[in-house]
């Protein structure tokens, strides 16, 4: 027995309808089955053709009338007798594989292109980071030179102040000694003991 199922609706493409139908046909042990997307009068349509015994076809009818993909928006299901040859179910599965390869390969190519762009951008960023690190190293080198210069100048100033203070202290000692001597002379002339 051969039967053609027609599923029409606002959204019956790209919701997993054909996979759902194929899986049911396989679970029923159907040897000859095909399903494909099309459009009839501008309306999304899924066609499924099946060749099986009457019991399997009846179970398939019950299934399609009670089950549909979650995101599908189905308006009507109809079925008619079918007289042409129906390919083996494996050919339907191969067609799915080819369809998905056809969808997947461009996506993979875009992903590779995007990845190459990202790697290029990353290399540019690493180059800029290397430049920034080079500038940072230069700044740290200049900072080290500045610190060394400040230390050297500080040591010079410290040495100059130390020398100047030593000289001033020596002069003050001489003056104090001279004052003591003078006071001692004055005290001895006046008769005061110091």
Number of C-alpha atoms within 10 A of each C-alpha: 13 19 18 18 19 16 20 22 17 13 16 24 20 11 15 14 24 22 15 14 23 21 12 16 23 14 10 15 12 18 15 20 26 23 23 16 15 14 13 10 6 8 15 18 23 21 21 20 23 28 23 19 11 11 11 18 19 11 14 17 15 11 13 15 12 7 11 17 16 9 13 16 16 16 12 11 16 11 14 11 12 15 10 8 12 16 15 15 21 14 13 18 17 11 15 17 12 12 11 11 13 11 11 12 11 11 12 12 11 12 12 12 12 12 12 12 12 12 12 12 12 12 12 12 12 12 12 12 12 12 12 12 12 12 12 12 12 12 12 12 12 12 12 12 12 12 12 12 12 12 12 12 12 12 12 12 12 12 12 12 12 12 12 12 12 12 12 12 12 12 12 12 12 12 12 12 12 12 12 13 12 12 13 15 14 13 13 12 9 9 9 10 7 10
